[in-house]
């Protein structure tokens, strides 16, 4: 039985989520403030965290940052009433595995939980792999990236996007595919988060490595000489 920690200060929401997840066979613990939530999240007793942004004590972004300082593997799904792209990017770039905006349907939340737990279980089997293409490489165990032998610092989400490109070199990946595989989102025609993160990667990996295929998406190709 998977154990889920719910860090949420709105009793109506935490009760709704907890009851629903318990009905699906999960063990749930609810805590209402960031300080206690952080302590429990770092206890090693939970398989996934549902983390609200607006919390008393310390807010969800700070809880996320402190968790990721000690644990890079624990699946974390952010819950928030904020809809600005900047907040979404801040949560994902800070290491959240997913981001769900209130109000949300329980079926969608449950699907995200199942997906993140599957990802976490599958990641153990691939922990020792190194993936490389044309001078770009990532180590899935150390979570390090290198370009032509030079170490490059990537955020959690940048690393995941790089991994997706490396698993499909020379293939065109649409924005919809990347949004689904890296962020776990269904198609959202209003989201530009993929474009934003591709821009981040180009600045770090080199401008000629990720090619825009007009009207189709992006493709990882041989790094163009400068």
Secondary structure as UniProt FT lines:
FT   STRAND          3..7
FT   HELIX           11..23
FT   TURN            24..25
FT   STRAND          27..31
FT   HELIX           34..41
FT   TURN            42..44
FT   STRAND          48..52
FT   HELIX           60..70
FT   STRAND          75..80
FT   HELIX           85..93
FT   TURN            94..95
FT   STRAND          98..101
FT   HELIX           106..123
FT   HELIX           124..126
FT   TURN            127..128
FT   STRAND          130..133
FT   TURN            134..135
FT   STRAND          136..139
FT   TURN            140..143
FT   STRAND          144..147
FT   TURN            148..149
FT   STRAND          150..152
FT   HELIX           156..167
FT   TURN            168..170
FT   STRAND          172..173
FT   HELIX           175..183
FT   TURN            189..190
FT   HELIX           193..205
FT   TURN            207..209
FT   STRAND          210..213
FT   TURN            214..216
FT   STRAND          217..220
//
